[in-house]
Amino acid sequence: MRQSELFTKTRREAPADEVAKNAQLLIRAGYVHKEMAGVYSYLPLGLRTLNKIVEIIRQEMNAIGGQELFMSALQDKELWSRTDRWDDAKVDNWFKTTMKSGGETGLGITHEEPLTRIMTSHIASYRDLPARAYQFQNKFRNELRAKSGIMRGKEFLMKDLYSFDASEEAHETFYAAARDAYVRVFDRVGLGDRTYVTFASGGIFSEFSEEFQTVSDAGEDLIYVDEEKRLSFNKEVLTDDVLAKFGVDRANLVEKKAIEVGNIFHLGTRFSEALGLTFKDEQGADKPVVMGSYGIGPTRLMGTIVEALSDEKGLVWPEEVAPFAYHIVSLGNDDAVSATADALYEKLSGAGVEVLYDDRDLRAGEKFADSDLIGIPKRIVVGKDAAATGMFEVVNRATGAVLKKTADEILA
């Protein structure tokens, strides 16, 4: 993509009412557009990065047997009433509306109920189990506070996976596989070294659920971390009995601020019993299906990457989620420089390398500032020296390290 043709524009300042660093930088760098508090549109650069994050998650969900589907955002009041989750006194962040034909509908906040109902048409016998279904879909939550940029929005993209098993033992096996898949996701997006599996209350379903918490000063949660064991606990479960169960000494715990980037829950049979999802076992007896729920918000994860990895100059994207692998910056109006930059761009893009080419007629300082702000992992500088020698400066955005390479070496 030539930057002169890219649908984006950088800004020196973020909107005055935007307080979250992730939104400030993403707006300034031309990745998102703020529509209102807690609501953002994703521009081409932002969508490229978001799609990279989605694809990483999709690959890891498929690897553990997940099958992707796509469900309606419009929700059936009667269905949610059967699980006692329609009443605002029980769930207070619904967006609801009255339909012209009569009756109420809501915009989905999560999808245990509708998917469980779908499964009643597909699961009748133990031979139909296990089942693992997931989707990427916009969720809607009527948040009172929307001051965390794309990390806590009224509308946001969610990956929600649901598991259906014949027994607790089968569920526990898959639950462990899902935990491992989540760890791989956070490793691949560049947050693995600062993201902890954090034990939290399991509510009525089990003793614990597990959150994935990324350490950040922008975090809204406090976690207590044993660095050596790489175990972490929320305050709600921080008791001597729990610490003894995990062999953790309270003196070794360090309090940290963190952002919750994912969670996995044991659901037991609450939804299957309420909505009639049963199967016949090998002896012909009816039994409720055992369920689990597993969530990651790709938009929230994108904001967390910005909070955790950006610097004073702008965004710093890990290679797997960056919108482009290379940012070619052409300096000056010299015909030889332009020809050299054009040739490098054609060589790399023709070989399938994702390249953003800054071919705009701007001063070098403006181009470098924009390049730092946009945060592509490697910048290739094309000036008079490169045109004369065929050696290009390749600058690592994260470290500032500079290597001299030929076009063939870059391509290799």
VEXLUM-424611 format. One record per residue (C-alpha): residue in one letter; x, y, z. Coordinates in nm, 2 decimals. Each point is the difference from the previous one (the first is absolute). Example, Ala and Ser with C-alpha at 12.3 -4.5 7.8 and 13.67 -1.06 7.14 Angstrom:
# residues 2
pt residuo->a; x->1.23; y->-0.45; z->0.78
pt residuo->s; x->0.14; y->0.34; z->-0.07
This chain:
# residues 412
pt residuo->m; x->0.00; y->0.00; z->0.00
pt residuo->r; x->0.13; y->0.34; z->-0.10
pt residuo->q; x->-0.06; y->0.24; z->0.29
pt residuo->s; x->-0.11; y->0.27; z->-0.24
pt residuo->e; x->-0.30; y->-0.22; z->-0.08
pt residuo->l; x->-0.06; y->-0.13; z->0.36
pt residuo->f; x->-0.33; y->0.10; z->0.15
pt residuo->t; x->0.14; y->0.14; z->0.32
pt residuo->k; x->0.14; y->0.32; z->0.15
pt residuo->t; x->0.22; y->0.05; z->0.30
pt residuo->r; x->-0.07; y->0.27; z->0.26
pt residuo->r; x->0.23; y->0.19; z->0.24
pt residuo->e; x->-0.26; y->0.00; z->0.27
pt residuo->a; x->-0.27; y->-0.25; z->0.12
pt residuo->p; x->-0.35; y->0.13; z->0.07
pt residuo->a; x->0.00; y->0.20; z->0.33
pt residuo->d; x->-0.27; y->-0.23; z->0.16
pt residuo->e; x->0.21; y->-0.32; z->-0.06
pt residuo->v; x->0.19; y->-0.10; z->0.31
pt residuo->a; x->0.11; y->-0.36; z->-0.08
pt residuo->k; x->0.35; y->-0.03; z->-0.15
pt residuo->n; x->-0.11; y->-0.28; z->-0.24
pt residuo->a; x->-0.27; y->0.21; z->-0.15
pt residuo->q; x->0.21; y->0.31; z->-0.02
pt residuo->l; x->0.27; y->-0.17; z->-0.19
pt residuo->l; x->-0.23; y->-0.20; z->-0.23
pt residuo->i; x->-0.19; y->0.31; z->-0.09
pt residuo->r; x->0.31; y->0.20; z->-0.06
pt residuo->a; x->0.16; y->-0.27; z->-0.21
pt residuo->g; x->-0.32; y->-0.04; z->-0.21
pt residuo->y; x->-0.10; y->-0.35; z->0.11
pt residuo->v; x->-0.34; y->0.09; z->0.15
pt residuo->h; x->-0.26; y->0.27; z->0.00
pt residuo->k; x->-0.19; y->0.09; z->0.31
pt residuo->e; x->-0.38; y->0.01; z->-0.06
pt residuo->m; x->-0.10; y->0.07; z->0.37
pt residuo->a; x->0.11; y->-0.11; z->0.34
pt residuo->g; x->0.08; y->-0.37; z->-0.01
pt residuo->v; x->-0.08; y->-0.04; z->-0.37
pt residuo->y; x->0.27; y->-0.01; z->-0.27
pt residuo->s; x->0.02; y->-0.07; z->-0.37
pt residuo->y; x->0.31; y->-0.18; z->-0.13
pt residuo->l; x->0.17; y->0.16; z->-0.30
pt residuo->p; x->0.21; y->-0.20; z->-0.25
pt residuo->l; x->0.32; y->-0.01; z->0.21
pt residuo->g; x->-0.20; y->-0.09; z->0.31
pt residuo->l; x->-0.20; y->-0.27; z->-0.18
pt residuo->r; x->0.32; y->-0.16; z->-0.13
pt residuo->t; x->0.14; y->-0.03; z->0.35
pt residuo->l; x->-0.33; y->-0.12; z->0.15
pt residuo->n; x->-0.03; y->-0.26; z->-0.27
pt residuo->k; x->0.35; y->-0.13; z->0.08
pt residuo->i; x->-0.10; y->-0.04; z->0.36
pt residuo->v; x->-0.32; y->-0.18; z->-0.10
pt residuo->e; x->0.19; y->-0.24; z->-0.23
pt residuo->i; x->0.24; y->-0.09; z->0.28
pt residuo->i; x->-0.29; y->-0.08; z->0.23
pt residuo->r; x->-0.19; y->-0.19; z->-0.27
pt residuo->q; x->0.31; y->-0.22; z->-0.07
pt residuo->e; x->0.03; y->-0.09; z->0.37
pt residuo->m; x->-0.37; y->-0.07; z->0.04
pt residuo->n; x->0.00; y->-0.22; z->-0.31
pt residuo->a; x->0.30; y->-0.19; z->0.13
pt residuo->i; x->-0.19; y->-0.12; z->0.31
pt residuo->g; x->-0.30; y->-0.11; z->-0.20
pt residuo->g; x->-0.21; y->0.32; z->-0.01
pt residuo->q; x->-0.24; y->0.05; z->-0.29
pt residuo->e; x->-0.09; y->0.36; z->-0.10
pt residuo->l; x->-0.35; y->0.12; z->-0.04
pt residuo->f; x->-0.18; y->0.34; z->0.01
pt residuo->m; x->-0.31; y->0.07; z->0.21
pt residuo->s; x->-0.24; y->0.28; z->0.00
pt residuo->a; x->0.06; y->0.30; z->0.23
pt residuo->l; x->-0.38; y->0.04; z->0.05
pt residuo->q; x->-0.11; y->-0.19; z->0.30
pt residuo->d; x->-0.32; y->-0.17; z->0.10
pt residuo->k; x->-0.15; y->0.13; z->0.33
pt residuo->e; x->-0.18; y->-0.33; z->0.07
pt residuo->l; x->0.32; y->-0.20; z->-0.03
pt residuo->w; x->0.20; y->0.22; z->0.24
pt residuo->s; x->-0.29; y->0.02; z->0.24
pt residuo->r; x->0.03; y->-0.38; z->0.04
pt residuo->t; x->0.35; y->0.03; z->0.14
pt residuo->d; x->-0.10; y->0.31; z->0.21
pt residuo->r; x->0.24; y->0.23; z->-0.19
pt residuo->w; x->-0.24; y->0.24; z->-0.17
pt residuo->d; x->-0.10; y->0.20; z->0.30
pt residuo->d; x->0.21; y->0.32; z->0.03
pt residuo->a; x->0.01; y->-0.06; z->0.38
pt residuo->k; x->0.20; y->-0.32; z->-0.08
pt residuo->v; x->0.20; y->0.12; z->-0.31
pt residuo->d; x->0.02; y->0.38; z->-0.01
pt residuo->n; x->0.19; y->0.07; z->-0.32
pt residuo->w; x->-0.25; y->-0.11; z->-0.27
pt residuo->f; x->-0.09; y->0.22; z->-0.30
pt residuo->k; x->-0.37; y->-0.08; z->-0.06
pt residuo->t; x->-0.26; y->0.13; z->-0.24
pt residuo->t; x->-0.37; y->-0.04; z->-0.08
pt residuo->m; x->-0.07; y->-0.15; z->-0.34
pt residuo->k; x->-0.26; y->0.16; z->-0.23
pt residuo->s; x->-0.18; y->-0.33; z->-0.02
pt residuo->g; x->-0.01; y->-0.01; z->0.38
pt residuo->g; x->0.21; y->-0.16; z->0.27
pt residuo->e; x->0.36; y->0.07; z->0.11
pt residuo->t; x->0.33; y->-0.10; z->-0.13
pt residuo->g; x->0.35; y->0.05; z->0.12
pt residuo->l; x->0.35; y->0.04; z->-0.15
pt residuo->g; x->0.22; y->-0.30; z->0.10
pt residuo->i; x->0.23; y->0.04; z->0.30
pt residuo->t; x->0.11; y->-0.37; z->-0.01
pt residuo->h; x->-0.14; y->-0.31; z->-0.18
pt residuo->e; x->-0.04; y->-0.29; z->0.24
pt residuo->e; x->-0.37; y->0.00; z->-0.03
pt residuo->p; x->-0.05; y->0.01; z->-0.38
pt residuo->l; x->0.28; y->-0.25; z->-0.07
pt residuo->t; x->-0.14; y->-0.24; z->0.26
pt residuo->r; x->-0.34; y->0.02; z->-0.17
pt residuo->i; x->0.17; y->-0.07; z->-0.34
pt residuo->m; x->0.17; y->-0.30; z->0.15
pt residuo->t; x->-0.34; y->-0.15; z->0.11
pt residuo->s; x->-0.05; y->-0.07; z->-0.38
pt residuo->h; x->0.34; y->-0.16; z->-0.04
pt residuo->i; x->0.08; y->-0.19; z->0.32
pt residuo->a; x->-0.22; y->-0.30; z->0.09
pt residuo->s; x->0.24; y->-0.28; z->0.08
pt residuo->y; x->0.35; y->-0.05; z->0.15
pt residuo->r; x->0.10; y->-0.06; z->-0.36
pt residuo->d; x->-0.06; y->0.37; z->-0.08
pt residuo->l; x->0.25; y->0.11; z->0.27
pt residuo->p; x->0.23; y->0.17; z->0.04
pt residuo->a; x->-0.08; y->0.32; z->-0.18
pt residuo->r; x->0.21; y->0.32; z->-0.01
pt residuo->a; x->-0.14; y->0.31; z->-0.17
pt residuo->y; x->0.13; y->0.36; z->-0.01
pt residuo->q; x->-0.07; y->0.33; z->-0.18
pt residuo->f; x->0.14; y->0.34; z->-0.05
pt residuo->q; x->-0.28; y->0.25; z->0.05
pt residuo->n; x->-0.07; y->0.35; z->0.11
pt residuo->k; x->-0.14; y->0.01; z->0.36
pt residuo->f; x->-0.19; y->0.29; z->0.16
pt residuo->r; x->0.02; y->0.10; z->0.36
pt residuo->n; x->-0.15; y->0.31; z->0.14
pt residuo->e; x->0.30; y->0.10; z->0.21
pt residuo->l; x->-0.03; y->0.29; z->0.23
pt residuo->r; x->0.37; y->0.08; z->-0.03
pt residuo->a; x->0.17; y->0.01; z->-0.34
pt residuo->k; x->0.33; y->0.16; z->0.08
pt residuo->s; x->0.24; y->-0.28; z->-0.10
pt residuo->g; x->0.00; y->0.05; z->-0.37
pt residuo->i; x->-0.05; y->-0.32; z->-0.21
pt residuo->m; x->0.06; y->-0.21; z->0.31
pt residuo->r; x->-0.34; y->0.06; z->0.15
pt residuo->g; x->-0.26; y->0.10; z->-0.26
pt residuo->k; x->-0.37; y->0.00; z->-0.04
pt residuo->e; x->0.05; y->-0.19; z->-0.32
pt residuo->f; x->0.29; y->-0.24; z->-0.04
pt residuo->l; x->0.12; y->-0.31; z->-0.18
pt residuo->m; x->0.00; y->-0.32; z->0.21
pt residuo->k; x->0.12; y->-0.35; z->-0.07
pt residuo->d; x->-0.22; y->-0.23; z->0.20
pt residuo->l; x->0.05; y->-0.37; z->0.00
pt residuo->y; x->-0.23; y->-0.25; z->0.17
pt residuo->s; x->0.06; y->-0.37; z->0.08
pt residuo->f; x->-0.25; y->-0.28; z->0.04
pt residuo->d; x->0.11; y->-0.33; z->0.16
pt residuo->a; x->-0.16; y->-0.32; z->0.13
pt residuo->s; x->0.19; y->0.01; z->0.34
pt residuo->e; x->0.20; y->0.22; z->0.23
pt residuo->e; x->0.31; y->-0.20; z->-0.08
pt residuo->a; x->-0.03; y->0.07; z->-0.37
pt residuo->h; x->-0.08; y->0.37; z->0.07
pt residuo->e; x->0.31; y->0.03; z->0.22
pt residuo->t; x->0.22; y->-0.14; z->-0.27
pt residuo->f; x->-0.12; y->0.25; z->-0.26
pt residuo->y; x->0.01; y->0.28; z->0.26
pt residuo->a; x->0.37; y->-0.06; z->0.04
pt residuo->a; x->0.05; y->-0.01; z->-0.38
pt residuo->a; x->-0.18; y->0.34; z->-0.02
pt residuo->r; x->0.22; y->0.15; z->0.27
pt residuo->d; x->0.31; y->-0.11; z->-0.19
pt residuo->a; x->-0.14; y->0.15; z->-0.33
pt residuo->y; x->-0.06; y->0.33; z->0.18
pt residuo->v; x->0.36; y->0.00; z->0.12
pt residuo->r; x->0.11; y->-0.05; z->-0.36
pt residuo->v; x->-0.22; y->0.29; z->-0.12
pt residuo->f; x->0.16; y->0.24; z->0.25
pt residuo->d; x->0.35; y->-0.12; z->-0.09
pt residuo->r; x->-0.07; y->0.06; z->-0.37
pt residuo->v; x->-0.14; y->0.35; z->0.04
pt residuo->g; x->0.31; y->0.10; z->0.20
pt residuo->l; x->-0.15; y->0.01; z->0.35
pt residuo->g; x->0.11; y->-0.34; z->0.13
pt residuo->d; x->0.27; y->0.11; z->0.23
pt residuo->r; x->-0.23; y->0.24; z->0.19
pt residuo->t; x->-0.33; y->-0.20; z->-0.01
pt residuo->y; x->-0.09; y->-0.22; z->0.30
pt residuo->v; x->-0.25; y->-0.28; z->0.04
pt residuo->t; x->-0.19; y->0.15; z->0.30
pt residuo->f; x->-0.23; y->-0.20; z->0.22
pt residuo->a; x->-0.34; y->0.17; z->0.08
pt residuo->s; x->-0.33; y->-0.10; z->0.15
pt residuo->g; x->-0.19; y->-0.26; z->-0.20
pt residuo->g; x->-0.33; y->0.12; z->0.14
pt residuo->i; x->-0.27; y->-0.27; z->0.02
pt residuo->f; x->0.17; y->-0.22; z->-0.27
pt residuo->s; x->0.33; y->-0.10; z->0.16
pt residuo->e; x->0.26; y->0.10; z->0.26
pt residuo->f; x->0.20; y->0.20; z->-0.26
pt residuo->s; x->-0.02; y->0.17; z->-0.33
pt residuo->e; x->0.32; y->0.11; z->-0.17
pt residuo->e; x->0.07; y->0.35; z->-0.14
pt residuo->f; x->0.29; y->0.10; z->-0.22
pt residuo->q; x->0.14; y->0.32; z->0.14
pt residuo->t; x->0.26; y->0.22; z->-0.18
pt residuo->v; x->0.20; y->0.21; z->0.24
pt residuo->s; x->-0.04; y->0.37; z->-0.09
pt residuo->d; x->-0.03; y->0.33; z->0.18
pt residuo->a; x->-0.32; y->0.05; z->-0.20
pt residuo->g; x->-0.16; y->-0.30; z->0.17
pt residuo->e; x->-0.32; y->0.02; z->0.19
pt residuo->d; x->0.07; y->-0.32; z->0.20
pt residuo->l; x->0.24; y->-0.08; z->0.28
pt residuo->i; x->0.17; y->-0.34; z->-0.01
pt residuo->y; x->0.24; y->-0.17; z->0.23
pt residuo->v; x->0.28; y->-0.18; z->-0.18
pt residuo->d; x->0.25; y->-0.26; z->0.09
pt residuo->e; x->0.27; y->0.08; z->-0.26
pt residuo->e; x->0.19; y->-0.33; z->0.05
pt residuo->k; x->-0.30; y->-0.23; z->-0.04
pt residuo->r; x->-0.17; y->0.24; z->-0.25
pt residuo->l; x->-0.32; y->-0.04; z->0.20
pt residuo->s; x->-0.23; y->0.29; z->0.07
pt residuo->f; x->-0.31; y->0.06; z->0.21
pt residuo->n; x->-0.29; y->0.25; z->0.02
pt residuo->k; x->-0.07; y->0.15; z->0.34
pt residuo->e; x->-0.33; y->-0.18; z->0.02
pt residuo->v; x->0.18; y->-0.34; z->0.03
pt residuo->l; x->0.31; y->0.11; z->0.18
pt residuo->t; x->-0.05; y->-0.21; z->0.31
pt residuo->d; x->0.25; y->-0.21; z->0.20
pt residuo->d; x->-0.19; y->-0.32; z->-0.10
pt residuo->v; x->0.03; y->0.08; z->-0.37
pt residuo->l; x->0.37; y->0.09; z->0.02
pt residuo->a; x->0.07; y->-0.32; z->0.18
pt residuo->k; x->-0.18; y->-0.20; z->-0.27
pt residuo->f; x->0.23; y->0.15; z->-0.26
pt residuo->g; x->0.31; y->-0.01; z->0.22
pt residuo->v; x->0.05; y->0.37; z->-0.01
pt residuo->d; x->0.15; y->0.21; z->0.28
pt residuo->r; x->-0.18; y->0.33; z->0.06
pt residuo->a; x->0.33; y->0.17; z->0.06
pt residuo->n; x->0.10; y->-0.08; z->-0.36
pt residuo->l; x->-0.30; y->0.18; z->-0.15
pt residuo->v; x->0.03; y->0.34; z->-0.17
pt residuo->e; x->-0.30; y->0.22; z->-0.06
pt residuo->k; x->-0.03; y->0.12; z->-0.36
pt residuo->k; x->-0.25; y->0.20; z->-0.21
pt residuo->a; x->-0.12; y->-0.21; z->-0.29
pt residuo->i; x->-0.25; y->-0.01; z->-0.30
pt residuo->e; x->-0.22; y->-0.30; z->-0.03
pt residuo->v; x->0.05; y->-0.12; z->-0.36
pt residuo->g; x->-0.18; y->-0.34; z->0.01
pt residuo->n; x->-0.18; y->-0.23; z->0.23
pt residuo->i; x->-0.12; y->-0.37; z->0.01
pt residuo->f; x->-0.29; y->-0.12; z->0.21
pt residuo->h; x->-0.14; y->-0.34; z->0.11
pt residuo->l; x->-0.38; y->0.03; z->-0.07
pt residuo->g; x->-0.10; y->-0.34; z->0.13
pt residuo->t; x->-0.36; y->-0.09; z->-0.09
pt residuo->r; x->-0.16; y->0.33; z->0.09
pt residuo->f; x->-0.10; y->0.10; z->-0.36
pt residuo->s; x->-0.05; y->-0.36; z->-0.13
pt residuo->e; x->-0.25; y->-0.07; z->0.28
pt residuo->a; x->-0.18; y->0.33; z->-0.04
pt residuo->l; x->-0.03; y->-0.03; z->-0.37
pt residuo->g; x->-0.06; y->-0.38; z->-0.04
pt residuo->l; x->0.34; y->-0.10; z->-0.15
pt residuo->t; x->0.03; y->-0.37; z->0.09
pt residuo->f; x->0.14; y->-0.31; z->-0.17
pt residuo->k; x->-0.05; y->-0.37; z->0.04
pt residuo->d; x->0.30; y->-0.18; z->0.15
pt residuo->e; x->0.11; y->-0.35; z->-0.10
pt residuo->q; x->-0.26; y->-0.15; z->0.23
pt residuo->g; x->-0.28; y->0.21; z->-0.15
pt residuo->a; x->-0.03; y->0.23; z->0.30
pt residuo->d; x->-0.06; y->0.38; z->-0.05
pt residuo->k; x->0.27; y->0.22; z->0.13
pt residuo->p; x->0.07; y->0.38; z->-0.02
pt residuo->v; x->0.30; y->0.11; z->-0.21
pt residuo->v; x->0.30; y->0.14; z->0.18
pt residuo->m; x->0.10; y->0.34; z->-0.13
pt residuo->g; x->0.29; y->0.25; z->0.00
pt residuo->s; x->0.04; y->0.36; z->-0.12
pt residuo->y; x->0.32; y->0.16; z->-0.13
pt residuo->g; x->0.03; y->0.37; z->-0.10
pt residuo->i; x->0.26; y->0.23; z->-0.16
pt residuo->g; x->-0.08; y->0.35; z->-0.12
pt residuo->p; x->0.22; y->0.07; z->-0.31
pt residuo->t; x->-0.07; y->0.37; z->0.01
pt residuo->r; x->0.08; y->0.00; z->0.38
pt residuo->l; x->0.32; y->-0.20; z->-0.08
pt residuo->m; x->0.10; y->0.26; z->-0.27
pt residuo->g; x->-0.04; y->0.28; z->0.26
pt residuo->t; x->0.20; y->-0.19; z->0.25
pt residuo->i; x->0.29; y->-0.05; z->-0.24
pt residuo->v; x->0.01; y->0.37; z->-0.05
pt residuo->e; x->-0.01; y->0.07; z->0.37
pt residuo->a; x->0.27; y->-0.25; z->0.07
pt residuo->l; x->0.25; y->0.05; z->-0.29
pt residuo->s; x->-0.04; y->0.35; z->-0.13
pt residuo->d; x->0.27; y->0.27; z->0.08
pt residuo->e; x->0.03; y->0.37; z->0.01
pt residuo->k; x->0.02; y->0.02; z->-0.38
pt residuo->g; x->-0.31; y->-0.21; z->-0.08
pt residuo->l; x->-0.12; y->-0.35; z->-0.06
pt residuo->v; x->0.23; y->-0.30; z->0.00
pt residuo->w; x->-0.16; y->-0.31; z->-0.16
pt residuo->p; x->0.14; y->-0.36; z->0.04
pt residuo->e; x->0.06; y->-0.15; z->-0.34
pt residuo->e; x->-0.30; y->-0.25; z->0.00
pt residuo->v; x->-0.26; y->0.28; z->0.05
pt residuo->a; x->0.15; y->0.30; z->-0.18
pt residuo->p; x->-0.20; y->0.13; z->-0.30
pt residuo->f; x->0.32; y->-0.02; z->-0.22
pt residuo->a; x->0.33; y->-0.17; z->0.05
pt residuo->y; x->0.21; y->0.28; z->-0.15
pt residuo->h; x->-0.04; y->0.38; z->-0.03
pt residuo->i; x->0.21; y->0.14; z->-0.29
pt residuo->v; x->0.07; y->0.37; z->0.05
pt residuo->s; x->0.13; y->0.18; z->-0.31
pt residuo->l; x->0.20; y->0.32; z->0.08
pt residuo->g; x->0.02; y->0.30; z->-0.24
pt residuo->n; x->-0.12; y->0.07; z->-0.35
pt residuo->d; x->0.31; y->-0.14; z->-0.17
pt residuo->d; x->-0.09; y->-0.21; z->-0.31
pt residuo->a; x->0.25; y->-0.27; z->0.09
pt residuo->v; x->-0.13; y->-0.03; z->0.35
pt residuo->s; x->-0.36; y->-0.02; z->-0.12
pt residuo->a; x->0.10; y->-0.26; z->-0.26
pt residuo->t; x->0.18; y->-0.21; z->0.26
pt residuo->a; x->-0.29; y->0.02; z->0.25
pt residuo->d; x->-0.25; y->-0.10; z->-0.28
pt residuo->a; x->0.22; y->-0.29; z->-0.10
pt residuo->l; x->0.03; y->-0.13; z->0.36
pt residuo->y; x->-0.37; y->0.04; z->0.06
pt residuo->e; x->-0.08; y->-0.20; z->-0.32
pt residuo->k; x->0.25; y->-0.27; z->0.09
pt residuo->l; x->-0.14; y->-0.05; z->0.35
pt residuo->s; x->-0.37; y->0.03; z->-0.07
pt residuo->g; x->0.04; y->-0.21; z->-0.31
pt residuo->a; x->0.14; y->-0.28; z->0.22
pt residuo->g; x->-0.30; y->0.02; z->0.23
pt residuo->v; x->0.17; y->0.20; z->0.28
pt residuo->e; x->-0.24; y->0.24; z->0.17
pt residuo->v; x->0.15; y->0.35; z->-0.06
pt residuo->l; x->-0.12; y->0.35; z->0.07
pt residuo->y; x->0.19; y->0.24; z->-0.23
pt residuo->d; x->0.02; y->0.37; z->0.11
pt residuo->d; x->0.02; y->0.16; z->-0.34
pt residuo->r; x->-0.15; y->0.33; z->0.12
pt residuo->d; x->0.16; y->0.34; z->-0.08
pt residuo->l; x->0.08; y->0.09; z->0.36
pt residuo->r; x->0.31; y->0.10; z->0.20
pt residuo->a; x->0.21; y->-0.28; z->0.15
pt residuo->g; x->-0.08; y->0.10; z->0.35
pt residuo->e; x->-0.38; y->-0.03; z->-0.06
pt residuo->k; x->0.04; y->-0.34; z->-0.16
pt residuo->f; x->0.22; y->-0.14; z->0.28
pt residuo->a; x->-0.25; y->0.14; z->0.26
pt residuo->d; x->-0.29; y->-0.17; z->-0.18
pt residuo->s; x->0.19; y->-0.32; z->-0.03
pt residuo->d; x->0.07; y->-0.01; z->0.37
pt residuo->l; x->-0.36; y->0.08; z->0.08
pt residuo->i; x->-0.14; y->-0.27; z->-0.23
pt residuo->g; x->0.23; y->-0.26; z->0.16
pt residuo->i; x->0.08; y->-0.24; z->-0.29
pt residuo->p; x->0.27; y->-0.24; z->0.13
pt residuo->k; x->0.27; y->0.08; z->-0.26
pt residuo->r; x->0.07; y->0.32; z->-0.18
pt residuo->i; x->0.21; y->0.00; z->-0.32
pt residuo->v; x->0.16; y->0.34; z->-0.07
pt residuo->v; x->0.06; y->0.09; z->-0.37
pt residuo->g; x->0.22; y->0.31; z->-0.05
pt residuo->k; x->0.29; y->0.10; z->-0.22
pt residuo->d; x->0.24; y->-0.25; z->0.16
pt residuo->a; x->-0.24; y->-0.29; z->-0.07
pt residuo->a; x->-0.05; y->0.12; z->-0.36
pt residuo->a; x->0.38; y->0.01; z->-0.05
pt residuo->t; x->0.10; y->-0.32; z->0.18
pt residuo->g; x->-0.30; y->-0.22; z->0.00
pt residuo->m; x->0.03; y->-0.04; z->0.38
pt residuo->f; x->-0.31; y->0.09; z->0.20
pt residuo->e; x->-0.03; y->0.09; z->0.37
pt residuo->v; x->-0.24; y->-0.23; z->0.17
pt residuo->v; x->-0.11; y->0.14; z->0.34
pt residuo->n; x->-0.17; y->-0.21; z->0.26
pt residuo->r; x->-0.29; y->0.20; z->0.15
pt residuo->a; x->0.01; y->-0.17; z->0.34
pt residuo->t; x->0.37; y->0.02; z->0.07
pt residuo->g; x->0.13; y->0.27; z->-0.24
pt residuo->a; x->0.27; y->-0.24; z->-0.13
pt residuo->v; x->0.12; y->0.07; z->-0.35
pt residuo->l; x->0.12; y->-0.25; z->-0.26
pt residuo->k; x->0.13; y->0.06; z->-0.35
pt residuo->k; x->-0.14; y->-0.24; z->-0.25
pt residuo->t; x->-0.04; y->-0.04; z->-0.38
pt residuo->a; x->-0.34; y->-0.05; z->-0.15
pt residuo->d; x->0.06; y->-0.37; z->-0.04
pt residuo->e; x->0.11; y->-0.03; z->0.36
pt residuo->i; x->-0.32; y->0.17; z->0.11
pt residuo->l; x->-0.21; y->-0.23; z->-0.21
pt residuo->a; x->0.19; y->-0.31; z->0.13
